[in-house]
Structures are given as structure tokens and as C-alpha cells.
């Protein structure tokens, strides 16, 4: 088990949004555990698609920014 940073693509090209850190053996599990403890995140989190408000989630800022470039 390890900590994962949780990022999503931003609203504008080249931007990314940071949500926090989750703990798990996989990134998906870390997102799920983070959602259990964050009432705002859980409302818009989609575990099946690993998205938040429809935006793809990543475990690092670089990939989130590049996805939305």
C-alpha cells in the first residue's frame, strides 16, 4: 500500500487540478479511499471511469496537464 496524489485534467488546456492524496495498493483503490473521507470529492467521483465531474483522474500533475494540452 502507498500514497497516491490525485489530480485531474483542468478546465483549460495545460491545466490540472489537485485534490489530495489517497492510500491504496492501486491508484483506483487510493481514489476510492480518498472519496470515503472527502464529502465534496465523493459527490462527483465516478469509480468505474476514474473521473471527477467527468474529468479523467491521474496520479501526477504532469500527466494531467499533458492529457489536457
N, C-alpha and C positions, 0 to 999 in steps of 0.2 A: 504494500500500500504506500502511496505517496501523495504529495500535494500537487495539484494542477492549477495553473492560472486559468481563468475563464474569461475569454474575450469573444466579441462578435464583430462582424463587419460593421462599419459605421454607416451613418446616413449618407455621407458624401464620399466620393472616390478618394482612396488613400487614407481614410479614417478608420479607427477601430474604437470600440467601447469595452472598457474593463469592468467586470462585475465583482470579482473577488477570487478566492481560492477554495477549491473543493478537495476532499480527501477520498481516495479510492484506488483500486487496483487498475482501473481503466479510466480514460477521460469521461466516458459515458457515466460510469459509477460516481465519479467525482462531481459531475454536474447534477446528478440525481441527489447526492448527499447535500450539496450546496443548496439545492432547491428546497429540501426539507427544512432548512434552517433560515431561509430568507423569504419572508412572506411576499415581497414585491416580485422577486425573481420567479417564484413558483407559479404565479398567476399567468404568466405569459411564456412559460417554458414548455417546450414540446420534446419530451424524452425520445420518442420514436424517430424524430427527424433531427435531433440535436440542434434546435433553434430557439431563439428568444425573440418574440414579436416577428417571427418569420425570418430572422437573420441568422445565418449559419454561425455556430459556435466553434471556437478554436482554443487550443491550449497555449497560444502565444500571440503576442501583438503583431509580429512580423507577418505571419501567415494571414491574420485577419485583415491587415492593411493591404496585402498583395491580392487577396481574393476580391477586394472591392476597388481595385485600382482602375 
